[in-house]
Amino acid sequence: MARLGEIPLVHQPGAGWTYNVGSDVLGVLLARATGNSLAEVLRETVFEPVGMSDTGFWSDDAERMTSLYQRADDGFELIDPPDGQWASPPPFESGAGGLVSTVDDWYAFGQMLLGGGLLRGRQVLSPASVHLMMTNHVEAEPDNPFLDGQGWGFGGGVDVLLKDPWNVIGRYGWIGGTGTAAYVIPSTGTVVVWLGQVELTGPDDMTAMAEVLTYAARVG
């Protein structure tokens, strides 16, 4: 953190958006402020209250884990088996990503967001916090391959342009490089979760999930 603090900012806060680094710094600060690991902070403040019992930075239950592949010339190549990267605690608990989870857990998290932080009668997050999370705080950057029709809230993208068939103004969420995606659409009360097993080759590589996200944008 000390070395990172010596590096000049790419831009002033609110004047632009840089992928990941801010969330990693926040994760470290949360752990230091509480005196616990980031995993413990997330478990106590979010996972347990929401009922996300299958979410964490790793799992020793290989039978419930899946394999991760990447595209190869002759089909698919295995790059991470069920007992691979996520079968033991990571060297660094990242605030920017790296959790394993299930459709049910993420659906519950999405329902909590749609409820303004309230789920099954329990106020997990304040309505003000949820509003800040799901509100765009930066200008859309047309040349940024990650912000394709989106601005950025707290921890996720917010659709600000109807650029593609899957965009819905105010939709909040993100696509992960391992081939996953999850969004909430406040205007229709929709939660959409896609858990794939093929690593993406880049921000535009979303052919398979595009149909699901487009369908989700049209129903509700």
TORTOR-615715 format. One record per residue (C-alpha): x, y, z; residue in three letters. Coordinates in steps of 0.5 Angstrom, whole numbers, plus 500, padded with zeros to 3 digits. Each point is the difference from the previous one (the first is absolute). Example, Ala and Ser with C-alpha at 12.3 -4.5 7.8 and 13.67 -1.06 7.14 Angstrom:
<pts>
525491516ALA502507498SER
</pts>
This chain:
<pts>
500500500MET506505502ALA503499493ARG493500496LEU499507504GLY506503497GLU498498493ILE496507496PRO493499499LEU498498493VAL494505501HIS497504505GLN494497504PRO494500496GLY503502494ALA501494497GLY500492501TRP506495501THR498493500TYR501496507ASN506504504VAL495504504GLY496494502SER506496502ASP502506504VAL494500504LEU500493501GLY507501504VAL497506504LEU494496502LEU504494503ALA505505503ARG494504503ALA497494503THR506496502GLY497494496ASN501497493SER496503495LEU497493499ALA497501507GLU498507499VAL496498494LEU497494504ARG498504506GLU497506496THR497497494VAL500492499PHE497498506GLU495505501PRO498499492VAL500492501GLY506499495MET503494504SER503498493ASP504506499THR507501502GLY508501497PHE500492500TRP497494501SER503493502ASP494496497ASP503498493ALA493496499GLU496506499ARG505504497MET501501492THR505500495SER503506496LEU502500493TYR502504494GLN499500493ARG506496496ALA500499493ASP497493500ASP495501505GLY501502508PHE506499504GLU499499508LEU504506504ILE497499507ASP497493502PRO495500506PRO506499505ASP504505497GLY501508501GLN494500505TRP501494504ALA504504505SER501507503PRO503505495PRO506503502PRO496507499PHE493501502GLU498505494SER495505501GLY499501493ALA498492498GLY502493501GLY494497504LEU497494499VAL492499500SER494497498THR493503496VAL496499506ASP505504504ASP501506495TRP492500499TYR499501507ALA505506500PHE497503494GLY493500503GLN503503506MET503506496LEU493500496LEU497501507GLY504506502GLY504496505GLY494496503LEU500492499LEU495496504ARG498505505GLY508502502ARG503506498GLN507498497VAL502506497LEU497507501SER496503494PRO505506499ALA505495499SER497496495VAL498506496HIS507502500LEU502494498MET495499494MET501508498THR505502494ASN506504503HIS504501494VAL499502493GLU499495494ALA507499497GLU498498493PRO508498498ASP500495507ASN499493498PRO497498507PHE495506500LEU496498494ASP494504501GLY501500507GLN502505506GLY503498506TRP496499507GLY503497506PHE503493498GLY496500494GLY498503493GLY494504499VAL497500493ASP499507498VAL499499492LEU496495496LEU506498496LYS499493500ASP493495500PRO502498507TRP501507503ASN494503505VAL501507503ILE502499507GLY502493499ARG505498505TYR505495500GLY506497497TRP504495495ILE505495503GLY506498496GLY499493502THR494500496GLY495502505THR495506501ALA494503504ALA496506500TYR494503504VAL495504496ILE496504504PRO495503495SER497493499THR502496507GLY505495496THR506497503VAL504496494VAL506495502VAL504497495TRP505495502LEU504497494GLY507496500GLN504503494VAL504506501GLU499506496LEU505502495THR499508501GLY494505502PRO496498494ASP501493500ASP493498503MET496497494THR497494505ALA498505505MET497505495ALA494496499GLU498500507VAL502507502LEU495502494THR495496502TYR500503507ALA500507498ALA493498496ARG496497506VAL498502507GLY
</pts>
